[in-house]
Amino acid sequence: SSKLDVGNLAFYSLSGSHAYPLPLKMMIRCATMLVLTLAHVAVHVGTALKIETRRTADLEHDSEVLHVKLHSILAGLREQLHNNNAPATPMLIEFHNKLQQTLSDTVYMKDKHAALADLTSADKSVDQLITPYNTWEAAHRSYKLATDSGILLEETASSLDTRLSKMEKAFQARKNRHEKRLATLRILARASAGKPNKDALEHEEESFNKLSEKRSKQLAKMRSAVDAAKKKEPNFLFAFMRAVHDATVNDDLHASAVA
C-alpha cells in the first residue's frame, strides 16, 4: 500500500514500520498518466464544443432558409389579398397574420431549437395544404380534389373564429358606449337650443352609423367564412387552398418547385 504526504507532496512506500521515497521512475510514470488523462479530457471537451458550434450554425442556417421561404409566401399572400375579394378572403387574412406573427416571434428568439420548430411547423402546414392541390394539378384535375385535409385549414378556421368572437364583443362594447353618449347628447340638445350640441349629436350618429355599417359587413364576411370552414364546404375550401397555393408559386419559389 502507499500514501501521499500532503505536506511535501512526496510519495512513500511503506515496508514494515519504515517509509521510503518511491523510485523516481514511478513518480514520473504517475505524472505522465495524469497529464495524458487531462489531455484526453481536454480533447473530448474540445470536440464537444466543436460539435455544438456546428449544430448551432446548422440551426441558424436552417432557420434562415425557412425564414426566406415563408417571407416569400407571405409576399405572395399579400398579392393574393390585393387581387382577391372571394368569400375565403377572411381565412387568407387570418393565415397571413398568423404566418407574419410566427416570423416576427422567431426572428430574435434566443432558443434556436424552438425557433426552428415553429418555422418547420408553419412550413409543414403549408405543404400539407398545397401538396394535394399540386398532385391534383399534375394529374390534370382528373379526379375530385379532397378539400377537407390539412391541419392548416382547421387551425386557421379556429383562429378566425376566436378573432371574430373578440371583435364582436369589442364592437358590442363600443356600441354600448355610443348609445350612452347619444343619450347624453340628446339630453344636452333638448336642454339647450344651441347649435353646438345639435351638431355634436348629428356627428356622433353619422360617424357611428358609418362605422357600424362597415364593421357589420366585415363581421358578416368573417362569420360566413367560419361557418363555411366548419361545414367544410368544397367550393370555399377549394378557393382557400388555391389562393395559398398561388401564393407559394412566385418567382422566388418557382425555380425550386420546377427543379
C-alpha positions in Angstrom: 0.0 0.0 0.0 1.0 3.7 -0.5 0.1 7.1 0.9 0.6 10.7 -0.2 2.1 13.2 2.3 0.2 16.4 1.6 2.7 18.5 3.3 5.6 18.0 0.9 3.8 16.1 -1.9 6.3 13.3 -1.7 5.4 9.7 -2.5 6.3 7.0 0.0 6.3 3.2 0.1 5.6 1.5 3.4 7.6 -1.5 4.4 7.0 -2.6 7.9 7.5 0.4 10.2 9.8 2.3 7.8 8.7 4.6 5.0 11.0 5.0 1.9 10.6 7.5 -1.0 9.1 5.9 -4.2 11.5 5.5 -7.1 11.8 8.5 -9.4 10.6 6.4 -12.4 7.3 5.6 -10.6 6.8 9.3 -9.8 7.4 10.2 -13.5 5.1 7.5 -14.6 2.3 8.8 -12.3 2.8 12.3 -13.6 2.7 11.2 -17.2 -0.5 9.2 -16.6 -2.1 12.3 -15.0 -1.0 14.5 -18.0 -2.4 12.0 -20.5 -5.7 11.8 -18.6 -6.0 15.6 -18.6 -5.1 15.8 -22.3 -7.8 13.1 -23.1 -10.4 15.1 -21.2 -9.4 18.3 -23.0 -9.7 16.6 -26.4 -13.3 15.4 -25.6 -14.3 18.9 -24.3 -12.9 20.5 -27.4 -14.7 18.0 -29.7 -17.9 18.6 -27.9 -17.6 22.4 -28.3 -16.9 22.0 -32.0 -19.9 19.8 -32.4 -22.1 22.2 -30.5 -20.8 25.1 -32.5 -21.5 23.2 -35.7 -25.0 22.3 -34.5 -25.8 26.0 -33.7 -24.6 27.1 -37.1 -26.8 24.4 -38.8 -29.8 25.6 -36.7 -29.2 29.2 -37.7 -28.8 28.2 -41.4 -31.9 26.1 -41.4 -33.9 28.8 -39.7 -32.7 31.4 -42.2 -33.7 29.2 -45.1 -37.2 28.8 -43.8 -37.5 32.5 -43.0 -36.7 33.3 -46.6 -39.2 30.8 -47.9 -42.0 31.8 -45.5 -41.4 35.5 -46.2 -41.8 34.8 -49.9 -45.1 33.0 -49.2 -46.2 36.0 -47.1 -45.5 38.3 -50.0 -47.5 36.0 -52.2 -50.4 36.1 -49.8 -50.4 39.9 -49.8 -50.6 39.8 -53.6 -53.5 37.3 -53.4 -55.3 39.5 -50.9 -54.8 42.6 -53.1 -56.4 40.8 -56.1 -58.9 38.6 -54.3 -62.3 39.5 -52.8 -63.6 36.0 -52.6 -65.5 34.5 -49.7 -62.3 32.9 -48.5 -60.6 36.2 -48.0 -61.1 36.4 -44.2 -59.4 33.0 -44.0 -56.5 34.2 -46.1 -56.1 37.3 -43.9 -56.1 35.2 -40.8 -53.5 32.8 -42.2 -51.4 35.8 -43.4 -51.5 37.3 -39.9 -50.6 34.1 -38.2 -47.7 33.5 -40.5 -46.5 37.0 -40.1 -46.6 36.6 -36.3 -44.6 33.4 -36.4 -41.9 35.1 -38.5 -41.9 38.1 -36.1 -41.7 35.9 -33.0 -38.8 33.7 -34.2 -36.5 36.2 -35.8 -35.0 37.2 -32.5 -35.8 34.1 -30.5 -32.8 33.0 -28.4 -33.8 29.4 -28.3 -32.8 28.4 -31.8 -34.3 24.9 -31.4 -37.7 26.3 -30.5 -37.5 28.9 -33.4 -36.7 26.2 -35.9 -39.5 24.0 -34.6 -42.0 26.9 -35.0 -40.8 27.7 -38.5 -40.8 24.0 -39.5 -44.3 23.6 -38.2 -45.6 26.5 -40.3 -43.8 25.2 -43.4 -45.2 21.7 -43.0 -48.7 23.1 -42.5 -48.4 24.9 -45.8 -47.0 21.8 -47.6 -49.8 19.6 -46.2 -52.4 22.0 -47.6 -50.9 22.6 -51.1 -49.4 19.2 -51.8 -52.8 17.6 -52.6 -53.5 20.6 -54.9 -50.2 20.2 -56.7 -50.8 16.5 -57.1 -54.3 17.2 -58.4 -52.9 19.7 -60.9 -50.2 17.3 -62.0 -52.9 14.7 -62.7 -54.6 17.3 -65.0 -57.5 17.5 -62.5 -58.6 14.0 -63.5 -60.2 13.3 -60.1 -62.2 15.1 -57.4 -59.9 17.1 -55.1 -60.3 16.3 -51.4 -60.6 19.7 -49.7 -61.1 18.6 -46.1 -57.5 17.6 -45.3 -54.7 19.6 -43.8 -54.3 20.9 -40.3 -53.7 24.4 -41.6 -57.4 24.6 -42.5 -58.6 23.6 -39.1 -56.1 25.8 -37.2 -56.8 28.9 -39.4 -60.6 28.4 -39.1 -60.4 28.0 -35.3 -58.1 31.1 -35.1 -60.5 33.1 -37.3 -63.5 32.0 -35.1 -61.6 33.2 -32.0 -60.7 36.5 -33.5 -64.3 37.0 -34.7 -65.7 36.4 -31.2 -63.3 39.0 -29.8 -64.2 41.6 -32.5 -67.9 41.0 -31.9 -67.5 41.6 -28.2 -65.4 44.7 -28.8 -67.9 46.1 -31.2 -70.8 45.5 -28.9 -68.9 47.3 -26.1 -68.2 50.2 -28.4 -71.9 50.3 -29.4 -72.9 50.4 -25.8 -70.6 53.4 -25.2 -72.0 55.1 -28.3 -75.6 54.7 -27.1 -74.7 56.2 -23.7 -73.0 59.1 -25.4 -76.0 59.6 -27.7 -78.4 59.6 -24.7 -76.2 62.3 -23.0 -76.1 64.4 -26.2 -79.8 64.2 -26.7 -80.4 65.5 -23.1 -78.0 68.4 -23.8 -79.6 69.1 -27.1 -83.1 69.2 -25.6 -81.9 71.3 -22.6 -80.2 73.9 -24.9 -81.2 75.3 -28.2 -77.6 75.9 -29.0 -76.2 74.7 -32.3 -73.0 73.0 -30.9 -75.0 70.3 -29.0 -77.1 69.5 -32.0 -74.1 69.4 -34.3 -72.3 67.0 -31.8 -75.4 64.8 -31.7 -75.6 64.6 -35.5 -71.9 64.0 -35.9 -72.0 61.2 -33.3 -74.9 59.5 -35.0 -73.4 59.8 -38.5 -69.9 58.7 -37.7 -71.1 55.6 -35.7 -73.6 54.7 -38.4 -70.8 54.6 -41.0 -68.6 52.6 -38.7 -71.4 50.2 -37.8 -72.2 49.6 -41.5 -68.6 48.9 -42.3 -68.0 46.7 -39.3 -71.2 44.8 -39.7 -70.2 43.8 -43.3 -66.7 42.8 -42.1 -68.1 40.6 -39.3 -70.7 39.1 -41.6 -68.0 38.0 -44.0 -65.9 36.6 -41.2 -68.9 34.7 -39.8 -69.7 33.3 -43.3 -66.1 32.2 -43.7 -66.1 30.5 -40.3 -69.4 28.7 -41.0 -68.2 27.6 -44.4 -65.0 26.2 -43.0 -66.8 24.4 -40.2 -69.2 22.8 -42.7 -66.2 22.1 -45.0 -68.0 23.5 -48.0 -65.9 22.3 -51.0 -66.1 25.5 -53.0 -65.0 27.6 -50.1 -62.1 25.3 -49.1 -61.0 24.9 -52.7 -60.8 28.7 -53.0 -58.7 28.9 -49.9 -56.4 26.1 -51.0 -55.9 27.6 -54.4 -55.1 31.0 -53.0 -52.5 29.6 -50.7 -51.1 27.5 -53.5 -50.9 30.5 -55.8 -49.2 32.5 -53.0 -46.4 29.9 -53.0 -45.9 30.0 -56.8 -43.9 33.2 -57.2 -40.7 34.0 -59.0 -38.5 33.1 -56.0 -40.1 29.6 -55.4 -41.0 28.7 -58.9 -37.5 27.6 -59.8 -37.1 25.3 -56.9 -40.6 23.9 -57.5 -39.8 23.1 -61.1 -36.4 21.6 -60.1 
